[in-house]
Amino acid sequence: MCNEITEQSLQVAQTIYDTFWYKESKQYNVLLQLMLMGAQRPVTMRIGPFGAMTTSTILTTMRAAYSYATLMMNSS
């Protein structure tokens, strides 16, 4: 889900560009330019101070948790 949110947020800029912006008024185009500037940065979900939450981050965390749990179960 986190990757999908990031990808869809980047698609906003492309969708704005694909409109018939060149047929609109100057005021409308200024608003579109402001929206485009905001859409250049992808929306990401963050895991506190650890960085952006992506599929690879989640998999790495789950692998580490599994390894730690297995180590603790085998050491007893």
Order of alpha helices (4+ residues) and beta strands (2+ residues): alpha-alpha-alpha
